[in-house]
Amino acid sequence: MRVPKRLFTLLLPLILAIGCTAAPTAPAAPAATLAAPMATSLPPAATALPPAPTLAPPSATAARPLVPGAGNQLRPAGAPVQSFEVLASYPHDPAAYTQGLLYVHDDTFYESTGYWEDSSLREVELATGTVRRHVMLNDRVPPPPGAQPHFAEGLALVGENLFQLTWQSGFGLIYDQATFTLQGQFRYPPDGQQLPREGWGLTTMDDQLLMSDGSANIYLIDPAATIANNELAIISRIEVHDANGPVMRLNELEYIQGELYANLWQSDLIARIDPASGRVHAYIDLSPLRALLPAGGRPEVLNGIAYDPTNDRIFVTGKWWPTLFAIRLQPVAVVFLPHIMA
């Protein structure tokens, strides 16, 4: 049943107030040809950047639950809403247009940043936000003369190889993790297929890759075959959905304890997804984090999810956000918000 917007607005505080009963979560399990531009030679190895601007020392804030806010352009619908608490906050380069975020070890991140000529692959220190080393995408693979620069997107690590997507250039890159030297490229969509036409999010699930393209689709990718054939090797595809139907604009991805977490572009929401069926288990509304950002700057949409399995920490940030947050999820509420997208 569709609830009128005015009535829903009056009932929302009551709905959220009664939605604190924990419910168990379900376990999880899971073309036109575009020629990729090829680099004729490899540039020098990655160089170190000067330290990022000092924003503030990392501050371990008191853990406090945050409830869903009113800042989302897309409302959670068709699945339970989940709250969270902030464990700590850390400096993050406010010039980083975060597209992919990956925690590796020893409080170190790999980050893919976009925004055309600013597109890069970075190694970042958690405690200070310092960029230890980086490579620029358009230096590695220069665009054709007169063409727009390539726009970097999702990032994932498989073995010793870092896979980085581009948005609309029709190819991805493979780097050596230790040196950031370019090892190869792969094109998409594969020969004879229409999808995916764009690259958005990327993550590792066991020894395979999961990829989003801005639609409701998630693609299961064979990384070894992708390397061998220089084109995206798609094993299967699922459509992500909640009780109201397909869930669009899936962006940055992270695989966490059997579930797929996905940023929803143009919102401050994360969807928790069963990678086998595509069903959304819950939404996490992170819009309250905006109140914790320092004044000024130009913070855009939430984007960037990373997971530290050793310490069970989830890290989140956004495009041009000066802060990266460590969070812990609260139990899933039993309340479903009605569909209000009309």
FENMO-V995143 format. One record per pair of residues at least 4 apart in sequence whose ideal C-beta (glycine too) atoms are under 6 Angstrom apart, sorted by the first residue. I is the first residue (numbers start at 1). J is the second residue. D is the distance in Angstrom with one decimal. If there is no record, write none. Layout:
i=I j=J d=D
i=I j=J d=D
This chain:
i=3 j=7 d=5.7
i=3 j=8 d=4.5
i=3 j=338 d=4.6
i=8 j=340 d=5.7
i=11 j=15 d=5.6
i=15 j=335 d=5.7
i=19 j=333 d=3.8
i=19 j=335 d=3.1
i=21 j=334 d=5.1
i=22 j=331 d=3.4
i=23 j=332 d=5.3
i=23 j=334 d=4.7
i=25 j=281 d=5.5
i=25 j=332 d=5.7
i=26 j=281 d=5.9
i=27 j=258 d=6.0
i=28 j=258 d=4.1
i=28 j=259 d=4.8
i=28 j=274 d=4.5
i=28 j=275 d=5.8
i=29 j=276 d=4.0
i=30 j=220 d=5.9
i=30 j=275 d=3.6
i=30 j=276 d=4.4
i=31 j=189 d=3.4
i=31 j=193 d=3.3
i=31 j=194 d=4.2
i=33 j=191 d=5.3
i=34 j=170 d=3.2
i=34 j=187 d=5.9
i=36 j=171 d=3.2
i=36 j=185 d=5.1
i=36 j=187 d=4.1
i=37 j=141 d=5.8
i=39 j=141 d=5.0
i=42 j=182 d=5.4
i=43 j=139 d=5.5
i=45 j=179 d=5.4
i=45 j=181 d=5.8
i=46 j=133 d=4.5
i=46 j=135 d=4.9
i=46 j=180 d=3.7
i=48 j=133 d=5.0
i=49 j=131 d=4.3
i=49 j=134 d=5.3
i=51 j=130 d=4.9
i=52 j=93 d=4.7
i=52 j=129 d=5.0
i=52 j=130 d=5.2
i=52 j=131 d=5.4
i=55 j=91 d=4.1
i=55 j=322 d=5.3
i=56 j=91 d=5.9
i=58 j=90 d=4.4
i=58 j=127 d=5.3
i=59 j=89 d=5.5
i=60 j=88 d=4.4
i=61 j=86 d=5.4
i=61 j=89 d=6.0
i=63 j=85 d=4.5
i=63 j=87 d=5.8
i=64 j=85 d=5.6
i=65 j=83 d=5.4
i=65 j=85 d=5.0
i=65 j=330 d=5.7
i=66 j=83 d=6.0
i=66 j=84 d=5.9
i=66 j=288 d=4.0
i=67 j=83 d=5.3
i=68 j=81 d=5.4
i=68 j=285 d=3.8
i=69 j=287 d=4.0
i=69 j=288 d=4.7
i=71 j=287 d=3.6
i=71 j=290 d=6.0
i=72 j=267 d=4.9
i=72 j=268 d=5.5
i=72 j=269 d=5.9
i=72 j=287 d=5.4
i=73 j=266 d=5.4
i=73 j=267 d=5.5
i=74 j=264 d=5.9
i=74 j=267 d=4.0
i=75 j=340 d=5.4
i=76 j=81 d=4.8
i=76 j=283 d=3.8
i=76 j=337 d=5.2
i=77 j=244 d=5.3
i=77 j=337 d=5.6
i=77 j=339 d=4.7
i=78 j=242 d=3.2
i=78 j=243 d=3.6
i=78 j=244 d=3.8
i=79 j=242 d=4.5
i=79 j=280 d=4.4
i=79 j=282 d=5.5
i=79 j=283 d=5.5
i=80 j=282 d=4.7
i=80 j=332 d=4.8
i=80 j=333 d=5.3
i=81 j=283 d=5.5
i=81 j=333 d=5.6
i=82 j=282 d=4.6
i=82 j=284 d=4.9
i=82 j=329 d=5.8
i=82 j=332 d=5.0
i=83 j=330 d=4.4
i=84 j=327 d=4.7
i=84 j=329 d=5.2
i=84 j=330 d=5.9
i=85 j=328 d=5.3
i=86 j=325 d=5.7
i=86 j=327 d=5.8
i=87 j=326 d=4.3
i=87 j=328 d=5.7
i=88 j=326 d=4.5
i=89 j=323 d=5.2
i=89 j=325 d=5.3
i=90 j=126 d=5.8
i=90 j=324 d=4.8
i=91 j=129 d=3.5
i=92 j=129 d=5.1
i=92 j=317 d=5.3
i=92 j=321 d=5.7
i=92 j=322 d=5.9
i=92 j=323 d=5.6
i=92 j=324 d=4.2
i=93 j=129 d=5.8
i=94 j=297 d=5.2
i=94 j=320 d=5.8
i=94 j=322 d=4.1
i=96 j=113 d=4.8
i=97 j=113 d=5.2
i=97 j=114 d=4.8
i=97 j=115 d=4.0
i=97 j=319 d=4.9
i=98 j=303 d=5.3
i=98 j=304 d=4.1
i=98 j=317 d=5.7
i=98 j=319 d=5.5
i=99 j=112 d=4.7
i=99 j=114 d=4.3
i=99 j=152 d=5.7
i=99 j=153 d=4.8
i=100 j=112 d=3.6
i=100 j=154 d=4.4
i=100 j=155 d=3.1
i=101 j=111 d=5.6
i=101 j=304 d=3.8
i=101 j=306 d=4.4
i=102 j=110 d=4.4
i=102 j=155 d=5.5
i=102 j=157 d=5.9
i=102 j=306 d=5.8
i=103 j=109 d=5.7
i=103 j=306 d=4.0
i=103 j=308 d=5.0
i=104 j=108 d=5.2
i=107 j=126 d=3.9
i=109 j=124 d=4.4
i=110 j=123 d=6.0
i=111 j=122 d=4.6
i=111 j=124 d=5.3
i=112 j=121 d=5.9
i=112 j=152 d=5.0
i=112 j=155 d=3.8
i=112 j=164 d=5.4
i=113 j=120 d=4.9
i=114 j=119 d=5.3
i=114 j=151 d=5.1
i=114 j=152 d=4.8
i=116 j=149 d=4.4
i=116 j=151 d=5.5
i=117 j=138 d=6.0
i=117 j=149 d=4.5
i=119 j=137 d=4.0
i=119 j=151 d=5.8
i=119 j=152 d=3.5
i=120 j=134 d=5.1
i=120 j=136 d=5.2
i=121 j=135 d=5.2
i=121 j=164 d=5.9
i=122 j=131 d=5.1
i=122 j=134 d=4.5
i=123 j=132 d=4.7
i=123 j=133 d=5.0
i=124 j=131 d=5.6
i=125 j=130 d=4.5
i=125 j=132 d=6.0
i=135 j=140 d=5.9
i=135 j=180 d=4.9
i=137 j=150 d=5.4
i=137 j=152 d=4.8
i=138 j=149 d=4.8
i=138 j=150 d=5.6
i=140 j=182 d=5.2
i=143 j=147 d=4.2
i=143 j=149 d=5.5
i=143 j=150 d=5.8
i=150 j=166 d=4.9
i=150 j=169 d=4.6
i=151 j=167 d=4.0
i=153 j=165 d=4.0
i=153 j=167 d=5.1
i=153 j=199 d=4.7
i=153 j=200 d=5.6
i=154 j=165 d=4.6
i=154 j=201 d=4.3
i=154 j=202 d=3.2
i=155 j=164 d=5.2
i=156 j=163 d=5.0
i=156 j=202 d=4.3
i=156 j=203 d=5.2
i=156 j=204 d=4.8
i=156 j=209 d=5.7
i=157 j=162 d=5.5
i=158 j=204 d=5.6
i=158 j=223 d=4.5
i=160 j=177 d=4.9
i=161 j=174 d=5.3
i=162 j=175 d=4.3
i=162 j=177 d=5.4
i=163 j=172 d=6.0
i=163 j=174 d=5.9
i=164 j=173 d=4.8
i=165 j=172 d=4.8
i=165 j=199 d=3.1
i=165 j=202 d=5.5
i=166 j=171 d=5.9
i=166 j=199 d=5.5
i=167 j=198 d=5.8
i=167 j=199 d=5.9
i=168 j=198 d=5.7
i=170 j=187 d=5.9
i=171 j=185 d=5.2
i=171 j=187 d=4.9
i=172 j=186 d=5.1
i=173 j=185 d=5.7
i=174 j=183 d=4.6
i=174 j=184 d=4.6
i=175 j=180 d=5.3
i=175 j=182 d=6.0
i=176 j=181 d=4.9
i=176 j=183 d=5.5
i=186 j=226 d=4.9
i=186 j=230 d=5.4
i=186 j=231 d=5.5
i=186 j=232 d=5.7
i=187 j=231 d=4.9
i=188 j=196 d=5.7
i=188 j=232 d=3.9
i=189 j=193 d=4.6
i=189 j=195 d=5.6
i=189 j=196 d=5.9
i=190 j=231 d=4.9
i=190 j=232 d=5.3
i=196 j=213 d=3.6
i=198 j=213 d=5.0
i=198 j=214 d=5.6
i=200 j=212 d=4.5
i=200 j=213 d=5.5
i=200 j=214 d=4.8
i=200 j=251 d=5.1
i=201 j=212 d=4.0
i=201 j=251 d=5.1
i=201 j=252 d=4.5
i=201 j=253 d=3.8
i=202 j=211 d=5.3
i=203 j=210 d=5.2
i=203 j=253 d=4.0
i=203 j=254 d=5.3
i=203 j=255 d=4.9
i=205 j=210 d=5.3
i=205 j=255 d=4.6
i=208 j=220 d=6.0
i=209 j=221 d=3.8
i=209 j=223 d=5.3
i=210 j=218 d=5.7
i=210 j=253 d=5.8
i=211 j=219 d=4.5
i=211 j=221 d=5.6
i=212 j=218 d=6.0
i=212 j=250 d=4.1
i=212 j=253 d=5.8
i=213 j=217 d=5.9
i=216 j=239 d=5.0
i=216 j=240 d=5.0
i=216 j=246 d=3.9
i=216 j=247 d=5.5
i=216 j=248 d=5.2
i=217 j=237 d=5.6
i=218 j=238 d=5.2
i=219 j=234 d=5.3
i=219 j=237 d=5.3
i=220 j=235 d=4.4
i=220 j=236 d=4.7
i=222 j=233 d=4.2
i=222 j=235 d=5.5
i=225 j=229 d=5.8
i=225 j=233 d=3.5
i=226 j=232 d=5.7
i=226 j=233 d=4.6
i=238 j=278 d=4.1
i=239 j=246 d=5.8
i=239 j=278 d=5.3
i=240 j=247 d=4.7
i=240 j=273 d=5.5
i=240 j=278 d=4.6
i=241 j=245 d=5.9
i=241 j=246 d=5.2
i=241 j=278 d=5.7
i=242 j=247 d=5.7
i=242 j=280 d=4.1
i=244 j=339 d=4.9
i=247 j=280 d=6.0
i=249 j=264 d=5.3
i=249 j=265 d=4.2
i=250 j=262 d=4.6
i=251 j=263 d=4.4
i=251 j=265 d=4.4
i=252 j=263 d=4.4
i=252 j=303 d=5.1
i=252 j=304 d=5.9
i=252 j=305 d=5.8
i=253 j=262 d=5.4
i=254 j=261 d=4.6
i=254 j=305 d=3.9
i=254 j=307 d=5.5
i=255 j=260 d=5.8
i=256 j=261 d=5.5
i=256 j=307 d=4.7
i=259 j=272 d=5.2
i=260 j=273 d=4.3
i=260 j=275 d=4.5
i=261 j=270 d=5.5
i=261 j=272 d=5.9
i=261 j=305 d=5.2
i=262 j=271 d=4.9
i=263 j=270 d=5.9
i=263 j=303 d=5.0
i=264 j=269 d=4.6
i=268 j=286 d=4.9
i=268 j=287 d=4.1
i=268 j=302 d=4.3
i=269 j=283 d=5.3
i=269 j=285 d=5.9
i=270 j=284 d=4.3
i=271 j=280 d=5.0
i=271 j=283 d=5.8
i=272 j=281 d=4.6
i=272 j=282 d=4.8
i=273 j=280 d=5.6
i=274 j=279 d=4.8
i=282 j=332 d=4.8
i=286 j=302 d=5.5
i=289 j=325 d=5.9
i=293 j=299 d=5.7
i=293 j=323 d=5.6
i=294 j=322 d=5.8
i=297 j=322 d=5.6
i=298 j=320 d=5.3
i=299 j=318 d=5.8
i=299 j=320 d=5.5
i=299 j=321 d=4.9
i=300 j=319 d=4.0
i=300 j=320 d=5.2
i=301 j=319 d=5.8
i=302 j=318 d=4.4
i=303 j=318 d=5.5
i=303 j=319 d=5.2
i=304 j=317 d=4.2
i=305 j=316 d=5.7
i=306 j=315 d=4.3
i=307 j=314 d=5.7
i=308 j=313 d=4.2
i=313 j=326 d=4.9
i=314 j=327 d=5.3
i=315 j=324 d=5.9
i=315 j=326 d=5.6
i=316 j=325 d=5.4
i=317 j=321 d=4.8
i=317 j=324 d=4.3
